[in-house]
Amino acid sequence: MSPLFKEDEVAGIASARQAWQKHLQEKLSASPPRKESFSTVSGRQIRALYTPSDIKDFDYRTQLAFPGQYPYTRGVQTSMYRGRLWTMRMFAGLESAEETNERFHHLVNQGQTGLSTAFDMPTLMGYDTEDARSRGECGRCGVAIDTLKDMEILFNGLPVDQLTTSMTINPPAPVLWAMYIAMAEKRGILRKKLGGTIQNDMLKEFIAQKTFMCAPEPSVRLIVDTIEFGTREVPRWNMISISGYHIREAGSTAVQELAFTLADGIAYVEAALQRGLDVDAFAPRLSFFFNAHIDFFEEIAKYRAARRMWADIMKKRFKAKSGRSMWLRFHTQTAGCSLTAPQPFNNVVRTAVEALAAVLGGTQSLHTNSFDEVLAIPTEEAATIALRTQQILGEETGVANTIDPLGGSYFVESLTNETEEAAYEYINKIDDMGGMLKAIERNYPQMEIADAAYRFQRELDAKQKIMVGVNKYVVKEEIPVDIYHVDETLEERQIARTNEVKNSRDQKEVEQCLERLGEACAGNDNVMPYLIEAASAYATLQEMCDVFRSVFGVYHDPSTF
């Protein structure tokens, strides 16, 4: 270690701060502070002032270094936003494939640089629209995808070999990815030219979001199949987006979000290594997905700590040799749970602040929530405002002119160190339990998140934490907002199209494809080639997912009190 500050200077500053602190207390005694406790959204206490004594042992070369250099605290790319701005990837999925395709084209024409797809609840759960369990949910929270035909319509006219595509899908992720590959290849686009991400992170589903299909172990097996296949066949694709976003949305603290996300990542790397894959072959295609919550500096510290921790984990625990294997590349979405239905236009400000934290934290891509998302699917106008928020940050504010502008801040570096230390405490506990799968079986992360969510709600109720328009500065009158309404005939139209596909396909070929898929699931073959084959034959989403359910069983979340 080579500390940045001289010992005698730090001692002098610490002594001077004590004298200043005494003066501060005198001032506050004469005029009481505006609140009893100053803390982050996550409850971390914040000191009144930060000085070199708060990072007295800070080593620039080992803890900070330069952008693009280990431990990547300041960013994984040497040039960061001086090379190019982050990918502006607005989340879109509404009603049918036609409506979502129209929204995609609108956003691309407005300057969006990547596609991001939201799916409706039946699709997320691996059921076709016509299934009785799907009734009333078609197109409500995203686009309905039942067959390859829907996928072809969804991306019609979009240069999928030039734009990267993200798909927020988990239990049926291999199936949707197979459909996407089949769609591209039917258009004559080689799979090796496709770039994008499937979320495909089932461990966080068991922890937080709770969309299920199969139990944890077979779920991880399917994920490793996608990692193995993508490494060999689709080298520009991120086969998993290890997601803290939904962990945070479920009520976790920032530290819990960071720790549980990296612990999930550790579990996936271990599973891939057990398959016999080379860490430096697959690790560069792992990506991450974090929440941008409202506490500005806490979020920036979280992102910086995440990069440093993952680099350390990959280098020391998994013996990765390639620098790319140590990169923590991440997408960010502003916090849905911070949006409020009362005074919804306040959400424009919240989203801008959260997006700025993501940018100053060095995100690779960003989705900014629309102000009306707390009420319904975003309107085109609201989605455009959210996109413009990113564009104003990138083009007008100057925050992208220099790399890691907050690096070296006494406060930010101290908070980054504290965040890292607290996250490692969680990871060590999970290691002692035998890893994340065992921790999930014991309901450890689930209960930690539940406790954190309960504490935060108590703080809101007691007005120890403030949400403007909710528990302070409340107005009685409702502010009128135009919201998006889903066409009531959509479900009927979607079912009709799926039945038309079924009536026109080669049924015998579909049955043979599904049989071969079942054999692959029951054996050790990678399922992806069989899924692509079945998708190309226009097998439905549910038909393929039913094979998973038949072979691996159906998972039901155990109740915990």
KOLDOLO-871590 format. One record per residue (C-alpha): residue number from 1; residue in one letter; x, y, z. Coordinates in Angstrom, 2 decimals, always signed. Layout:
N
R  num  residu     east    north       up
R  NUM       a        X        Y        Z
...
END
This chain:
561
R  num  residu     east    north       up
R    1       m    +0.00    +0.00    +0.00
R    2       s    +1.15    +3.48    -0.84
R    3       p    -1.18    +5.94    +0.94
R    4       l    -2.11    +9.06    -0.99
R    5       f    -1.65   +11.39    +1.99
R    6       k    +1.25   +11.91    +4.37
R    7       e    +0.62   +10.63    +7.88
R    8       d    +1.49   +13.87    +9.66
R    9       e    -0.73   +15.89    +7.32
R   10       v    -3.67   +13.56    +7.90
R   11       a    -3.16   +13.80   +11.65
R   12       g    -3.15   +17.60   +11.42
R   13       i    -6.32   +17.62    +9.33
R   14       a    -8.04   +15.22   +11.77
R   15       s    -7.15   +17.50   +14.66
R   16       a    -8.39   +20.57   +12.82
R   17       r   -11.65   +18.77   +11.97
R   18       q   -12.27   +18.09   +15.67
R   19       a   -12.00   +21.81   +16.35
R   20       w   -14.34   +22.58   +13.42
R   21       q   -16.77   +19.91   +14.63
R   22       k   -16.96   +21.65   +18.00
R   23       h   -17.77   +24.94   +16.27
R   24       l   -20.42   +23.16   +14.16
R   25       q   -22.09   +21.76   +17.27
R   26       e   -22.22   +25.23   +18.80
R   27       k   -23.91   +26.57   +15.67
R   28       l   -26.41   +23.72   +15.61
R   29       s   -27.18   +24.17   +19.31
R   30       a   -28.12   +27.76   +18.64
R   31       s   -30.13   +26.77   +15.56
R   32       p   -31.20   +23.09   +15.64
R   33       p   -30.49   +20.99   +12.53
R   34       r   -33.40   +20.46   +10.13
R   35       k   -33.61   +16.76   +11.03
R   36       e   -32.33   +14.37   +13.67
R   37       s   -30.40   +12.03   +11.41
R   38       f   -28.69   +12.51    +8.08
R   39       s   -28.60    +9.20    +6.24
R   40       t   -28.91    +7.69    +2.79
R   41       v   -32.09    +6.11    +1.46
R   42       s   -30.59    +2.80    +2.62
R   43       g   -30.06    +4.11    +6.16
R   44       r   -26.30    +4.65    +6.05
R   45       q   -25.27    +7.51    +8.33
R   46       i   -23.52   +10.41    +6.57
R   47       r   -21.01   +12.64    +8.30
R   48       a   -21.29   +16.41    +8.11
R   49       l   -17.94   +16.79    +6.36
R   50       y   -15.39   +14.53    +4.71
R   51       t   -11.64   +15.18    +4.64
R   52       p    -8.45   +13.25    +3.78
R   53       s    -8.65   +11.62    +7.22
R   54       d   -11.69    +9.65    +5.97
R   55       i    -9.53    +8.00    +3.31
R   56       k    -6.20    +8.23    +5.08
R   57       d    -5.02    +4.80    +3.87
R   58       f    -6.30    +5.33    +0.32
R   59       d    -3.96    +3.93    -2.33
R   60       y    -4.47    +5.54    -5.72
R   61       r    -2.91    +2.76    -7.78
R   62       t    -4.67    -0.20    -6.15
R   63       q    -8.02    +1.37    -5.27
R   64       l    -8.55    +3.93    -8.03
R   65       a    -6.00    +3.76   -10.87
R   66       f    -7.04    +4.91   -14.36
R   67       p   -10.11    +4.25   -16.49
R   68       g    -9.77    +0.98   -18.37
R   69       q    -7.20    -0.32   -15.89
R   70       y    -7.56    -2.75   -12.99
R   71       p    -9.44    -2.49   -10.66
R   72       y   -11.69    -0.47   -13.01
R   73       t   -13.10    +1.75   -10.26
R   74       r   -13.09    +4.66   -12.71
R   75       g   -14.65    +2.75   -15.60
R   76       v   -14.03    -0.28   -17.77
R   77       q   -13.35    +1.67   -20.96
R   78       t   -10.25    +3.83   -21.29
R   79       s   -12.11    +6.56   -23.17
R   80       m   -15.54    +6.13   -21.49
R   81       y   -17.94    +8.81   -22.79
R   82       r   -15.20   +10.68   -24.60
R   83       g   -15.20    +7.77   -27.04
R   84       r   -18.99    +7.57   -27.27
R   85       l   -21.93    +8.19   -25.01
R   86       w   -23.67    +5.39   -23.16
R   87       t   -26.24    +3.36   -25.11
R   88       m   -29.65    +4.99   -24.74
R   89       r   -31.87    +1.93   -24.47
R   90       m   -35.49    +2.80   -23.73
R   91       f   -37.65    -0.03   -22.41
R   92       a   -40.62    -0.62   -24.74
R   93       g   -43.32    -3.24   -24.87
R   94       l   -46.99    -2.57   -25.34
R   95       e   -49.94    -4.59   -26.54
R   96       s   -49.07    -6.53   -29.68
R   97       a   -45.92    -6.91   -31.75
R   98       e   -47.27    -4.31   -34.21
R   99       e   -47.70    -1.57   -31.59
R  100       t   -44.32    -2.27   -30.02
R  101       n   -42.62    -2.28   -33.43
R  102       e   -44.15    +1.13   -34.05
R  103       r   -42.81    +2.39   -30.71
R  104       f   -39.36    +0.96   -31.51
R  105       h   -39.27    +2.82   -34.82
R  106       h   -40.38    +6.05   -33.12
R  107       l   -37.67    +5.84   -30.46
R  108       v   -34.94    +4.96   -32.97
R  109       n   -36.03    +7.91   -35.12
R  110       q   -35.79   +10.11   -32.02
R  111       g   -32.18    +9.09   -31.37
R  112       q   -32.40    +5.92   -29.28
R  113       t   -29.29    +3.81   -29.84
R  114       g   -30.43    +0.38   -28.57
R  115       l   -33.65    -1.62   -28.32
R  116       s   -35.06    -2.92   -25.03
R  117       t   -38.06    -5.22   -24.95
R  118       a   -40.66    -5.61   -22.21
R  119       f   -42.93    -8.66   -22.37
R  120       d   -46.41    -9.21   -20.99
R  121       m   -47.03   -11.43   -17.98
R  122       p   -48.04   -14.60   -19.88
R  123       t   -44.86   -14.37   -21.94
R  124       l   -42.79   -13.78   -18.82
R  125       m   -44.26   -16.94   -17.30
R  126       g   -43.94   -19.08   -20.45
R  127       y   -47.62   -19.35   -21.36
R  128       d   -49.39   -18.63   -24.64
R  129       t   -52.11   -16.00   -24.73
R  130       e   -54.85   -18.60   -25.23
R  131       d   -54.02   -20.45   -21.99
R  132       a   -56.68   -19.96   -19.34
R  133       r   -54.04   -18.63   -16.90
R  134       s   -53.22   -15.83   -19.37
R  135       r   -56.71   -14.37   -19.72
R  136       g   -56.94   -10.65   -19.14
R  137       e   -53.15   -10.14   -19.15
R  138       c   -52.37    -9.98   -22.86
R  139       g   -50.21    -6.92   -23.65
R  140       r   -50.83    -5.30   -20.27
R  141       c   -47.24    -4.88   -19.03
R  142       g   -45.37    -5.53   -22.27
R  143       v   -45.64    -7.18   -25.65
R  144       a   -47.26   -10.60   -26.18
R  145       i   -45.00   -13.14   -27.94
R  146       d   -46.49   -16.55   -28.66
R  147       t   -44.63   -17.68   -31.79
R  148       l   -41.82   -16.77   -34.14
R  149       k   -44.40   -14.89   -36.21
R  150       d   -44.78   -12.37   -33.38
R  151       m   -41.00   -12.00   -33.16
R  152       e   -40.80   -11.37   -36.91
R  153       i   -43.42    -8.62   -36.67
R  154       l   -41.82    -7.15   -33.55
R  155       f   -38.50    -6.45   -35.28
R  156       n   -39.81    -5.85   -38.79
R  157       g   -37.82    -3.15   -40.58
R  158       l   -35.27    -2.78   -37.78
R  159       p   -31.58    -3.44   -38.53
R  160       v   -30.99    -6.05   -35.82
R  161       d   -27.44    -6.62   -37.11
R  162       q   -26.66    -2.94   -36.41
R  163       l   -28.71    -2.24   -33.26
R  164       t   -28.23    -4.17   -30.04
R  165       t   -31.38    -5.65   -28.51
R  166       s   -32.07    -6.27   -24.84
R  167       m   -34.86    -8.64   -23.78
R  168       t   -36.10    -8.54   -20.20
R  169       i   -37.09   -12.17   -19.89
R  170       n   -36.15   -14.80   -17.33
R  171       p   -37.75   -18.28   -17.04
R  172       p   -38.38   -18.52   -20.84
R  173       a   -35.19   -16.60   -21.75
R  174       p   -33.63   -19.45   -23.80
R  175       v   -36.89   -19.76   -25.77
R  176       l   -37.19   -16.05   -26.57
R  177       w   -33.50   -15.91   -27.50
R  178       a   -34.02   -18.91   -29.80
R  179       m   -36.91   -17.10   -31.47
R  180       y   -34.76   -13.98   -31.93
R  181       i   -31.94   -15.96   -33.51
R  182       a   -34.41   -17.81   -35.75
R  183       m   -36.00   -14.49   -36.78
R  184       a   -32.62   -13.02   -37.74
R  185       e   -31.51   -16.12   -39.65
R  186       k   -34.76   -16.20   -41.63
R  187       r   -33.80   -12.66   -42.71
R  188       g   -30.35   -13.89   -43.77
R  189       i   -28.49   -12.37   -40.79
R  190       l   -25.82   -14.61   -39.30
R  191       r   -26.13   -15.26   -35.57
R  192       k   -22.52   -14.21   -35.05
R  193       k   -23.49   -10.68   -36.12
R  194       l   -26.22   -10.32   -33.51
R  195       g   -25.53    -8.16   -30.47
R  196       g   -27.62    -7.71   -27.38
R  197       t   -28.59    -9.14   -24.01
R  198       i   -31.10   -11.52   -22.50
R  199       q   -31.72   -10.94   -18.82
R  200       n   -31.84   -14.69   -18.11
R  201       d   -31.10   -14.25   -14.39
R  202       m   -33.20   -16.76   -12.46
R  203       l   -31.49   -16.51    -9.08
R  204       k   -32.76   -12.99    -8.58
R  205       e   -36.24   -14.25    -9.49
R  206       f   -36.17   -16.61    -6.51
R  207       i   -34.86   -13.75    -4.38
R  208       a   -37.03   -10.86    -5.51
R  209       q   -39.12   -10.66    -8.69
R  210       k   -40.84   -14.07    -8.37
R  211       t   -41.54   -15.11   -11.97
R  212       f   -40.96   -18.85   -11.88
R  213       m   -40.96   -21.91   -14.05
R  214       c   -38.49   -24.54   -12.90
R  215       a   -36.60   -25.01    -9.64
R  216       p   -33.24   -23.29    -9.03
R  217       e   -30.93   -26.13   -10.09
R  218       p   -32.46   -26.84   -13.54
R  219       s   -32.87   -23.09   -14.02
R  220       v   -29.12   -22.63   -13.56
R  221       r   -28.51   -25.58   -15.92
R  222       l   -30.49   -23.79   -18.66
R  223       i   -28.58   -20.58   -18.01
R  224       v   -25.26   -22.38   -18.38
R  225       d   -26.56   -23.85   -21.65
R  226       t   -27.08   -20.32   -22.95
R  227       i   -23.64   -19.23   -21.73
R  228       e   -21.98   -22.20   -23.41
R  229       f   -23.92   -21.77   -26.67
R  230       g   -23.44   -18.01   -26.83
R  231       t   -19.72   -18.25   -26.17
R  232       r   -19.35   -20.55   -29.17
R  233       e   -22.06   -19.37   -31.56
R  234       v   -23.14   -15.79   -30.75
R  235       p   -19.95   -14.03   -29.61
R  236       r   -21.41   -10.48   -29.54
R  237       w   -24.29   -11.45   -27.24
R  238       n   -24.47   -11.05   -23.47
R  239       m   -26.06   -14.31   -22.39
R  240       i   -27.07   -13.04   -18.98
R  241       s   -27.75    -9.70   -17.31
R  242       i   -27.07   -10.38   -13.66
R  243       s   -29.67    -8.14   -12.16
R  244       g   -29.76    -6.13    -8.97
R  245       y   -32.54    -3.94   -10.30
R  246       h   -35.40    -6.13    -9.14
R  247       i   -33.68    -6.84    -5.84
R  248       r   -33.72    -3.10    -5.20
R  249       e   -37.30    -2.74    -6.42
R  250       a   -38.28    -5.40    -3.87
R  251       g   -37.05    -3.09    -1.11
R  252       s   -33.37    -3.91    -0.58
R  253       t   -30.75    -1.43    +0.48
R  254       a   -28.04    -0.36    -1.97
R  255       v   -25.53    -2.61    -0.22
R  256       q   -27.89    -5.60    -0.39
R  257       e   -28.52    -4.94    -4.07
R  258       l   -24.79    -4.91    -4.74
R  259       a   -23.92    -7.90    -2.56
R  260       f   -26.73   -10.22    -3.68
R  261       t   -26.14    -9.35    -7.34
R  262       l   -22.44   -10.15    -7.18
R  263       a   -23.19   -13.31    -5.19
R  264       d   -25.54   -14.38    -7.99
R  265       g   -22.74   -13.66   -10.46
R  266       i   -20.35   -15.82    -8.45
R  267       a   -22.87   -18.70    -8.56
R  268       y   -23.19   -18.45   -12.36
R  269       v   -19.43   -18.39   -12.88
R  270       e   -19.02   -21.42   -10.64
R  271       a   -21.72   -23.30   -12.57
R  272       a   -20.11   -22.48   -15.91
R  273       l   -16.72   -23.61   -14.65
R  274       q   -18.26   -26.88   -13.45
R  275       r   -19.49   -27.37   -17.03
R  276       g   -15.86   -27.20   -18.10
R  277       l   -15.92   -23.76   -19.72
R  278       d   -12.83   -21.55   -19.68
R  279       v   -13.41   -18.48   -17.55
R  280       d   -11.70   -16.16   -20.02
R  281       a   -13.87   -17.52   -22.84
R  282       f   -17.26   -16.74   -21.27
R  283       a   -16.70   -14.10   -18.58
R  284       p   -16.35   -11.17   -21.05
R  285       r   -19.97   -11.77   -22.12
R  286       l   -21.45   -11.55   -18.63
R  287       s   -23.24    -8.27   -18.01
R  288       f   -24.99    -6.66   -15.04
R  289       f   -28.11    -4.58   -14.46
R  290       f   -28.42    -2.11   -11.60
R  291       n   -31.02    +0.23   -10.20
R  292       a   -30.50    +3.99   -10.12
R  293       h   -32.30    +5.04    -6.97
R  294       i   -32.86    +8.57    -5.74
R  295       d   -29.96    +8.87    -3.25
R  296       f   -27.46   +10.44    -5.62
R  297       f   -24.08    +9.77    -4.01
R  298       e   -25.00    +6.39    -2.57
R  299       e   -25.78    +5.15    -6.08
R  300       i   -22.53    +6.48    -7.55
R  301       a   -20.55    +4.80    -4.77
R  302       k   -22.42    +1.54    -5.43
R  303       y   -21.46    +1.47    -9.12
R  304       r   -17.82    +2.28    -8.42
R  305       a   -17.61    -0.35    -5.67
R  306       a   -19.28    -2.90    -7.95
R  307       r   -16.60    -2.55   -10.63
R  308       r   -13.76    -2.83    -8.16
R  309       m   -15.29    -5.81    -6.38
R  310       w   -16.06    -7.78    -9.54
R  311       a   -12.53    -7.22   -10.84
R  312       d   -11.16    -8.49    -7.54
R  313       i   -13.52   -11.50    -7.51
R  314       m   -12.72   -12.52   -11.07
R  315       k    -8.96   -12.07   -10.68
R  316       k    -8.43   -13.59    -7.24
R  317       r   -11.28   -16.07    -6.80
R  318       f   -11.62   -17.32   -10.38
R  319       k    -8.05   -16.69   -11.62
R  320       a    -9.18   -14.84   -14.76
R  321       k    -6.26   -13.61   -16.80
R  322       s    -7.96   -11.40   -19.38
R  323       g    -8.79    -7.86   -18.37
R  324       r   -12.11    -8.18   -20.24
R  325       s   -13.07   -11.02   -17.91
R  326       m   -12.71    -8.61   -14.98
R  327       w   -14.90    -5.90   -16.47
R  328       l   -18.21    -5.25   -14.80
R  329       r   -20.26    -3.85   -17.68
R  330       f   -23.71    -2.76   -16.60
R  331       h   -27.01    -1.38   -17.77
R  332       t   -28.94    +0.94   -15.47
R  333       q   -32.61    +1.73   -15.14
R  334       t   -33.93    +4.54   -13.02
R  335       a   -35.93    +3.37   -10.00
R  336       g   -39.51    +2.41   -10.70
R  337       c   -40.15    +2.22    -6.96
R  338       s   -39.23    +5.90    -6.60
R  339       l   -42.00    +7.02    -8.97
R  340       t   -45.16    +8.36    -7.35
R  341       a   -48.76    +8.43    -8.56
R  342       p   -49.49   +11.67    -6.66
R  343       q   -48.03   +14.67    -8.54
R  344       p   -46.69   +12.43   -11.34
R  345       f   -44.79   +15.21   -13.11
R  346       n   -42.39   +15.21   -10.14
R  347       n   -41.18   +11.92   -11.60
R  348       v   -39.48   +13.77   -14.46
R  349       v   -37.16   +15.39   -11.90
R  350       r   -36.57   +12.13   -10.04
R  351       t   -35.67   +10.35   -13.27
R  352       a   -33.23   +13.09   -14.29
R  353       v   -31.40   +12.94   -10.94
R  354       e   -31.23    +9.14   -11.01
R  355       a   -30.02    +9.14   -14.61
R  356       l   -27.28   +11.63   -13.71
R  357       a   -26.11    +9.32   -10.91
R  358       a   -25.91    +6.43   -13.40
R  359       v   -23.88    +8.53   -15.83
R  360       l   -21.49    +9.80   -13.16
R  361       g   -21.22    +6.21   -11.97
R  362       g   -20.06    +5.11   -15.42
R  363       t   -22.96    +3.04   -16.79
R  364       q   -22.66    +1.43   -20.25
R  365       s   -26.34    +1.81   -21.11
R  366       l   -29.33    +3.48   -19.56
R  367       h   -33.13    +3.37   -19.51
R  368       t   -34.90    +6.37   -18.08
R  369       n   -38.38    +5.72   -16.72
R  370       s   -41.29    +7.71   -18.08
R  371       f   -43.14    +9.87   -15.57
R  372       d   -46.42    +8.00   -16.17
R  373       e   -45.03    +4.45   -15.72
R  374       v   -46.44    +4.31   -12.21
R  375       l   -49.90    +4.69   -13.77
R  376       a   -49.81    +2.68   -17.01
R  377       i   -47.73    +1.74   -20.04
R  378       p   -45.91    +4.96   -21.04
R  379       t   -47.45    +7.11   -23.71
R  380       e   -45.32    +8.04   -26.70
R  381       e   -44.98   +11.60   -25.39
R  382       a   -43.84   +10.45   -21.93
R  383       a   -41.33    +7.99   -23.43
R  384       t   -39.93   +10.76   -25.64
R  385       i   -39.46   +13.05   -22.61
R  386       a   -37.60   +10.24   -20.84
R  387       l   -35.32    +9.77   -23.84
R  388       r   -34.74   +13.52   -24.11
R  389       t   -33.65   +13.48   -20.46
R  390       q   -30.72   +11.25   -21.41
R  391       q   -29.92   +13.28   -24.49
R  392       i   -29.82   +16.53   -22.52
R  393       l   -27.47   +14.93   -19.98
R  394       g   -25.20   +13.68   -22.74
R  395       e   -25.24   +16.68   -25.05
R  396       e   -25.84   +19.78   -22.91
R  397       t   -24.65   +19.42   -19.32
R  398       g   -20.95   +18.71   -19.82
R  399       v   -20.96   +15.79   -17.38
R  400       a   -19.56   +13.49   -20.07
R  401       n   -16.59   +15.72   -20.85
R  402       t   -14.27   +14.19   -18.28
R  403       i   -14.04   +10.62   -17.01
R  404       d   -15.09    +9.83   -13.43
R  405       p   -15.38   +13.50   -12.41
R  406       l   -16.10   +12.56    -8.78
R  407       g   -13.02   +10.36    -8.45
R  408       g   -10.87   +11.54    -5.56
R  409       s   -13.75   +13.17    -3.70
R  410       y   -13.21   +12.50    +0.01
R  411       f   -16.92   +11.76    +0.38
R  412       v   -17.34    +9.60    -2.72
R  413       e   -14.18    +7.56    -2.13
R  414       s   -15.05    +7.04    +1.54
R  415       l   -18.61    +5.99    +0.66
R  416       t   -17.30    +3.68    -2.08
R  417       n   -14.97    +1.99    +0.40
R  418       e   -17.70    +1.61    +3.01
R  419       t   -20.11    +0.19    +0.43
R  420       e   -17.54    -2.34    -0.72
R  421       e   -16.73    -3.42    +2.83
R  422       a   -20.40    -3.87    +3.77
R  423       a   -21.16    -5.80    +0.57
R  424       y   -18.27    -8.19    +1.18
R  425       e   -19.71    -8.94    +4.63
R  426       y   -22.87   -10.22    +2.93
R  427       i   -20.92   -12.19    +0.33
R  428       n   -18.82   -13.83    +3.05
R  429       k   -22.00   -14.86    +4.90
R  430       i   -23.39   -16.38    +1.70
R  431       d   -20.11   -18.22    +1.09
R  432       d   -20.33   -19.64    +4.62
R  433       m   -23.81   -20.97    +3.81
R  434       g   -22.45   -22.85    +0.81
R  435       g   -23.21   -20.30    -1.90
R  436       m   -26.23   -18.45    -3.22
R  437       l   -28.34   -21.51    -4.06
R  438       k   -28.06   -22.68    -0.45
R  439       a   -28.73   -19.16    +0.82
R  440       i   -31.90   -18.97    -1.30
R  441       e   -33.05   -22.34    +0.09
R  442       r   -32.65   -20.87    +3.58
R  443       n   -34.56   -17.72    +2.51
R  444       y   -31.63   -15.61    +3.68
R  445       p   -31.57   -12.90    +0.98
R  446       q   -35.37   -12.88    +0.80
R  447       m   -35.71   -12.14    +4.52
R  448       e   -32.95    -9.54    +4.51
R  449       i   -34.75    -7.66    +1.73
R  450       a   -38.12    -7.97    +3.48
R  451       d   -36.66    -6.53    +6.68
R  452       a   -35.07    -3.63    +4.77
R  453       a   -38.33    -2.87    +2.95
R  454       y   -40.23    -2.89    +6.26
R  455       r   -37.73    -0.52    +7.91
R  456       f   -37.95    +1.92    +5.00
R  457       q   -41.75    +1.92    +5.04
R  458       r   -41.70    +2.59    +8.78
R  459       e   -39.38    +5.55    +8.12
R  460       l   -41.76    +6.90    +5.46
R  461       d   -44.73    +6.51    +7.78
R  462       a   -42.85    +8.37   +10.53
R  463       k   -41.66   +11.01    +8.02
R  464       q   -38.06   +10.21    +8.86
R  465       k   -37.69    +9.75    +5.10
R  466       i   -39.52   +12.06    +2.73
R  467       m   -41.24   +11.40    -0.58
R  468       v   -42.39   +14.71    -2.00
R  469       g   -46.10   +14.65    -2.75
R  470       v   -46.63   +11.48    -0.71
R  471       n   -45.82   +12.30    +2.92
R  472       k   -44.84   +15.96    +2.53
R  473       y   -45.99   +18.81    +0.27
R  474       v   -49.19   +16.88    -0.38
R  475       v   -51.96   +18.41    -2.50
R  476       k   -55.57   +17.24    -2.41
R  477       e   -56.50   +17.72    -6.05
R  478       e   -55.49   +15.08    -8.58
R  479       i   -53.28   +16.18   -11.45
R  480       p   -54.81   +15.01   -14.76
R  481       v   -52.50   +12.85   -16.90
R  482       d   -53.26   +11.20   -20.22
R  483       i   -52.54    +7.49   -19.88
R  484       y   -52.16    +4.68   -22.37
R  485       h   -55.14    +2.35   -22.74
R  486       v   -54.76    -1.21   -24.02
R  487       d   -57.13    -2.21   -26.83
R  488       e   -59.77    -4.53   -25.38
R  489       t   -59.79    -6.61   -28.60
R  490       l   -56.07    -7.34   -28.35
R  491       e   -56.36   -10.72   -26.63
R  492       e   -58.83   -11.98   -29.22
R  493       r   -56.61   -10.81   -32.09
R  494       q   -53.49   -12.34   -30.53
R  495       i   -55.16   -15.73   -30.05
R  496       a   -56.44   -15.65   -33.63
R  497       r   -52.93   -15.03   -34.98
R  498       t   -51.43   -17.84   -32.92
R  499       n   -54.11   -20.24   -34.13
R  500       e   -53.47   -19.17   -37.71
R  501       v   -49.78   -20.01   -37.24
R  502       k   -50.65   -23.39   -35.75
R  503       n   -52.98   -24.22   -38.66
R  504       s   -50.37   -23.34   -41.29
R  505       r   -47.26   -24.98   -39.79
R  506       d   -46.02   -28.55   -40.26
R  507       q   -47.45   -30.14   -37.12
R  508       k   -45.46   -33.35   -37.46
R  509       e   -42.21   -31.37   -37.71
R  510       v   -43.17   -29.40   -34.58
R  511       e   -43.87   -32.57   -32.63
R  512       q   -40.53   -34.06   -33.67
R  513       c   -38.70   -30.87   -32.67
R  514       l   -40.38   -30.87   -29.26
R  515       e   -39.54   -34.53   -28.75
R  516       r   -35.88   -33.88   -29.50
R  517       l   -35.95   -30.89   -27.15
R  518       g   -37.32   -33.12   -24.38
R  519       e   -34.53   -35.65   -24.92
R  520       a   -31.94   -32.85   -24.71
R  521       c   -33.46   -31.61   -21.45
R  522       a   -33.50   -35.11   -19.97
R  523       g   -29.91   -35.70   -21.06
R  524       n   -26.81   -33.55   -21.17
R  525       d   -27.13   -31.93   -24.60
R  526       n   -27.19   -28.14   -24.82
R  527       v   -30.83   -27.17   -25.35
R  528       m   -30.22   -24.08   -27.51
R  529       p   -29.88   -25.82   -30.93
R  530       y   -33.09   -27.73   -30.24
R  531       l   -34.92   -24.57   -29.19
R  532       i   -33.84   -22.74   -32.35
R  533       e   -35.01   -25.70   -34.41
R  534       a   -38.40   -25.75   -32.67
R  535       a   -38.80   -21.96   -32.89
R  536       s   -38.00   -22.06   -36.61
R  537       a   -40.76   -24.65   -37.04
R  538       y   -43.16   -22.18   -35.29
R  539       a   -43.59   -24.13   -32.08
R  540       t   -45.25   -21.83   -29.56
R  541       l   -43.65   -20.35   -26.48
R  542       q   -45.79   -22.50   -24.20
R  543       e   -45.16   -25.69   -26.16
R  544       m   -41.42   -25.28   -25.63
R  545       c   -41.77   -24.17   -22.01
R  546       d   -44.11   -27.09   -21.31
R  547       v   -41.23   -29.37   -22.26
R  548       f   -39.14   -27.68   -19.56
R  549       r   -41.98   -28.06   -17.06
R  550       s   -42.50   -31.71   -18.00
R  551       v   -38.83   -32.67   -17.62
R  552       f   -37.72   -30.38   -14.79
R  553       g   -40.96   -29.93   -12.84
R  554       v   -42.73   -26.75   -11.77
R  555       y   -41.36   -24.61    -8.95
R  556       h   -43.60   -23.15    -6.24
R  557       d   -42.22   -20.49    -3.92
R  558       p   -42.19   -21.65    -0.29
R  559       s   -44.00   -19.37    +2.14
R  560       t   -41.84   -17.71    +4.79
R  561       f   -42.98   -15.71    +7.81
END
